[in-house]
Amino acid sequence: MTEHKRPPRAIGGSGLASFPLGLGCASLSGSYGPSDEGNALRVLEEARARGVTMFDTSDKYGDGHNEELLARAFGPVRNSVLIASKFGNMAGRDGKVADNSPATITASCEASLKRLKSDVIDLYYIHRIDPAVAIEDTIGAMSRLIEQGKVRALGICEVNPTTLRRAHAVHPIAAIQSEYSILYRAEAEDVLQTTRELGVAFVAYAPLGRGLLTGAVQPGSLTDKDERLRHPRFSAENLPKNLELVQAIQQVAAQRGVKAGQVSLAWLLAQGEDIIPIPGTKTLSRQIENLGAAAIVLSDEEIGFIASSIPPDAAAGLRYRAEHMKNMYL
């Protein structure tokens, strides 16, 4: 039961490869309101059954619950999936945004391995850059995890080209992970020049604009526990403007007889074989819908129409609140 219509995509020079679409797992541990564990396990299993190989988690998601969830889902079939996890996102705890110190890296990796019930993490990311620690020191400590057989490949999230080059000079970086969609792409397209020069894969989180590009989010539709309400794109002022942009995607979708979210993912897949989107969902039907995008190949005309209708600076509202944006793309 596979949605496979495209070949696997290489994760940099690591020797690892992924189905063209991965699964972002944060929403399965409450990031967008309450989630049901039984349903979450069904979403994970359905994704694997349909060919998904890369499952993206973090020690931050559900304060470790998300990693434990993946252990329950994939324990007997661990070798059939690629698990990517992250460390270092303090989210303001103890007044810190990030902690990339070597001691934290070692302790975080051990804790994640224990929760995952695994001997190795396939792809291990710096979740947020810590300006107080030289990137060379952070990558040096991460490389020792590879030497110890605890990690297979290294990644960095929300990184700018200069920091990526410095990191890659210490140890090959297999992937970066940053937000990338037709709606928010200026920073992604900037760093892509460097990732392609260095042979680094680009893992695109929030490829559906946190649900905006599906058209499912409408004014008043988000519950008070949905963290998206903290994002400027969903404010009462910005949401209607962004929904107007989605109309171009809906137009292509209607002509194709498919869903707007599928067109959004197909557009992103068309930007290069080095790009691996990881849409997240806690809904089984949406998971099946998202994977259908792997079978859609847009024409050059459709790709150009979408890009011209939604220019890089068209989105209303920053990706995160202004105080958080200063900690992004470092």
ABEGO torsion letter per residue (X at the ends): XBABABBBBBBEAAGBBBBABBBBAAAAAGAAEBBBAAAAAAAAAAAAAAGBABBBBBAABGGGAAAAAAAAAAAAAAAABBBBBBBGBAGGBGGBABBABAAAAAAAAAAAAAAAGBABBABBBBABBBAABBAAAAAAAAAAAAAAGABABBBBBGBBAAAAAAAAAABBBABBBBBBBAABAAAAAAAAAAAAAAGBBBBBBGAAGGGAAAGABBBGABBAABAAAABAAABAAAAAAAAAAAAAAAAAAAAAGBBAAAAAAAAAAAAEAABBBBBBBABAAAAAAAAAAAABBBBAAAAAAAAAABBAAABBEBABBAAAAAABGX
